[in-house]
Amino acid sequence: MLYLLLLTYVTILLAELLGDKTIYTISSLAMRFRPLYVLSGFTIAFMQKMLVAVLLGHFIAKLPASLVVAVSSVTFFTTALVIWVKKDTVPVRREYDERFPKAALITFTAIFFSEWGDIGQVTAATLTARYHLPLVIWLGATLALITKGLLALTLGCGLRKRVPQHILRPVSACLCLSMGIISAIGPMFR
């Protein structure tokens, strides 16, 4: 079982790191919110997305591409809008947004509702169908996604130190908007 856990972890981590938009989403959110809040949001989202992948097996691989594109694009556009229109109620000198539930919910929503049927979920579903060990597959897949999330979180925190506070919102909103556009037009280039 350990080999299957490691196989799942390495396969999904490598697949998810190559050209995945979630990295940019998490980095963008880490520039705006406390890292622990972002970590909490994406960890729960990744756990649930992989649970769905494991439970539904091959069904996720058969979802219509247009549905996946629509849900991903709308999620990114909504996240950009939420970041853009949110009013600052805290002084500019404050380093992070201090509201845990809001930050974790925004992160959860941005991650959970985007990129359904992506390579990580399809791989987890396929491995589950092949080996019939859903708990092992779920654990390996979730750990791979959390590792990817931690890398993105580190990137976002590093950028936070170099990007002035007054441009964090426009930068974060533009990144999410760009991811929405890429999600929407990406299938045209496949």
C-alpha positions as CSV (number, residue, x, y, z in Angstrom):
1,M,0.0,0.0,0.0
2,L,2.9,2.4,0.7
3,Y,4.0,2.1,-3.0
4,L,0.5,3.0,-4.1
5,L,0.5,6.0,-1.8
6,L,3.8,7.2,-3.1
7,L,2.8,6.5,-6.7
8,T,-0.4,8.5,-6.3
9,Y,1.5,11.4,-4.5
10,V,4.3,11.7,-7.1
11,T,2.0,11.2,-10.2
12,I,-0.5,13.8,-9.1
13,L,2.0,16.3,-7.8
14,L,3.9,16.3,-11.1
15,A,0.8,16.4,-13.2
16,E,-0.6,19.3,-11.1
17,L,2.6,21.3,-11.1
18,L,2.8,21.4,-14.9
19,G,0.7,24.3,-16.1
20,D,-1.9,24.3,-13.4
21,K,-3.8,27.5,-12.7
22,T,-4.4,26.8,-9.0
23,I,-0.9,27.7,-8.2
24,Y,-1.5,31.3,-9.4
25,T,-4.9,31.4,-7.5
26,I,-3.3,30.4,-4.2
27,S,-0.3,32.7,-4.7
28,S,-2.7,35.6,-5.4
29,L,-4.8,34.8,-2.3
30,A,-1.6,34.6,-0.2
31,M,-0.8,38.1,-1.2
32,R,-4.0,39.3,0.4
33,F,-4.7,37.0,3.4
34,R,-2.8,35.4,6.2
35,P,-1.0,32.2,5.0
36,L,-2.7,30.1,7.7
37,Y,-6.2,31.2,6.5
38,V,-5.3,30.4,2.9
39,L,-3.8,27.1,3.9
40,S,-7.0,26.2,5.8
41,G,-9.2,27.0,2.8
42,F,-7.2,25.2,0.2
43,T,-6.6,22.1,2.4
44,I,-10.3,21.6,2.9
45,A,-11.1,22.2,-0.7
46,F,-8.4,19.8,-1.9
47,M,-9.5,17.1,0.6
48,Q,-13.1,17.4,-0.7
49,K,-12.2,17.5,-4.4
50,M,-10.1,14.4,-4.1
51,L,-12.9,12.7,-2.0
52,V,-15.3,13.4,-4.9
53,A,-12.7,12.1,-7.4
54,V,-12.2,8.9,-5.5
55,L,-15.9,8.3,-4.8
56,L,-17.0,9.0,-8.4
57,G,-14.2,7.2,-10.1
58,H,-14.4,7.4,-13.9
59,F,-17.5,9.7,-13.9
60,I,-15.4,12.8,-13.5
61,A,-13.3,11.9,-16.5
62,K,-16.5,11.9,-18.5
63,L,-17.9,15.3,-17.5
64,P,-18.6,17.5,-20.5
65,A,-15.6,19.8,-21.1
66,S,-18.0,22.8,-21.6
67,L,-19.3,22.3,-18.0
68,V,-15.8,22.1,-16.5
69,V,-14.8,25.2,-18.5
70,A,-17.9,27.2,-17.4
71,V,-17.6,26.3,-13.7
72,S,-13.9,27.1,-13.6
73,S,-14.3,30.4,-15.5
74,V,-17.2,31.6,-13.4
75,T,-15.4,30.8,-10.2
76,F,-12.3,32.7,-11.2
77,F,-14.4,35.7,-12.4
78,T,-16.4,35.7,-9.2
79,T,-13.2,35.5,-7.0
80,A,-11.7,38.5,-9.0
81,L,-14.9,40.4,-8.4
82,V,-15.0,39.7,-4.7
83,I,-11.4,40.8,-4.3
84,W,-11.9,43.9,-6.4
85,V,-15.1,45.2,-4.8
86,K,-14.2,44.4,-1.2
87,K,-13.9,47.7,0.8
88,D,-10.9,48.2,3.0
89,T,-12.2,48.6,6.5
90,V,-8.7,48.3,8.1
91,P,-5.8,50.8,8.1
92,V,-3.3,50.4,5.2
93,R,-0.5,49.6,7.7
94,R,-2.1,46.3,8.6
95,E,-0.2,43.5,7.0
96,Y,-3.0,41.0,6.4
97,D,-6.7,40.8,6.2
98,E,-7.5,39.5,9.7
99,R,-10.9,37.8,9.2
100,F,-10.3,34.0,9.2
101,P,-13.8,32.8,8.0
102,K,-13.9,35.2,5.1
103,A,-10.3,34.5,3.9
104,A,-10.7,30.7,4.3
105,L,-14.1,30.8,2.5
106,I,-12.8,32.8,-0.4
107,T,-9.8,30.4,-0.7
108,F,-12.0,27.4,-0.4
109,T,-14.5,28.7,-3.0
110,A,-11.7,29.7,-5.5
111,I,-10.1,26.2,-5.2
112,F,-13.1,23.9,-4.8
113,F,-15.2,25.3,-7.6
114,S,-12.4,25.6,-10.2
115,E,-10.8,23.0,-12.4
116,W,-13.2,20.1,-12.0
117,G,-12.2,17.1,-14.0
118,D,-8.5,18.2,-14.1
119,I,-5.6,15.9,-14.5
120,G,-5.3,15.4,-10.7
121,Q,-8.9,14.3,-10.3
122,V,-8.9,12.1,-13.4
123,T,-5.7,10.5,-12.2
124,A,-7.1,9.8,-8.7
125,A,-10.3,8.5,-10.2
126,T,-8.4,6.2,-12.6
127,L,-6.1,4.9,-9.8
128,T,-9.1,4.2,-7.6
129,A,-10.8,2.3,-10.4
130,R,-7.6,0.3,-11.0
131,Y,-6.5,-0.5,-7.5
132,H,-9.7,-0.4,-5.5
133,L,-8.0,1.3,-2.5
134,P,-9.8,4.7,-2.3
135,L,-8.5,5.7,1.1
136,V,-4.8,5.3,0.0
137,I,-5.5,7.1,-3.3
138,W,-7.4,9.9,-1.5
139,L,-4.5,10.4,1.0
140,G,-1.8,10.4,-1.7
141,A,-3.8,12.7,-4.0
142,T,-4.7,15.1,-1.1
143,L,-1.1,15.2,0.1
144,A,0.1,16.0,-3.4
145,L,-2.4,18.9,-3.8
146,I,-1.5,20.3,-0.4
147,T,2.2,20.2,-1.3
148,K,1.4,22.1,-4.5
149,G,-0.7,24.5,-2.4
150,L,2.2,25.1,0.0
151,L,4.5,25.8,-2.8
152,A,2.1,28.4,-4.2
153,L,1.5,29.8,-0.7
154,T,5.3,30.3,-0.3
155,L,5.4,32.1,-3.7
156,G,2.5,34.3,-2.7
157,C,4.0,35.2,0.7
158,G,7.3,36.0,-1.0
159,L,5.6,38.3,-3.5
160,R,3.7,39.9,-0.6
161,K,7.0,41.2,0.8
162,R,7.9,42.8,-2.6
163,V,4.5,44.1,-3.7
164,P,3.3,47.4,-2.1
165,Q,0.1,47.1,-0.1
166,H,-1.9,49.5,-2.2
167,I,-1.6,47.4,-5.3
168,L,-2.4,44.0,-3.8
169,R,-6.1,44.1,-4.6
170,P,-5.7,45.0,-8.3
171,V,-2.9,42.5,-8.7
172,S,-4.9,39.7,-7.0
173,A,-8.1,40.6,-8.9
174,C,-6.2,40.7,-12.2
175,L,-4.6,37.4,-11.6
176,C,-8.0,35.8,-10.9
177,L,-9.5,37.5,-13.9
178,S,-6.6,36.3,-16.1
179,M,-7.2,32.7,-14.8
180,G,-10.9,33.0,-15.7
181,I,-10.0,34.1,-19.2
182,I,-7.5,31.3,-19.6
183,S,-10.0,28.8,-18.3
184,A,-12.6,30.1,-20.8
185,I,-10.4,30.1,-23.9
186,G,-8.0,27.3,-23.0
187,P,-10.1,24.5,-24.6
188,M,-9.9,26.3,-28.0
189,F,-6.2,25.6,-28.1
190,R,-6.2,21.9,-27.2
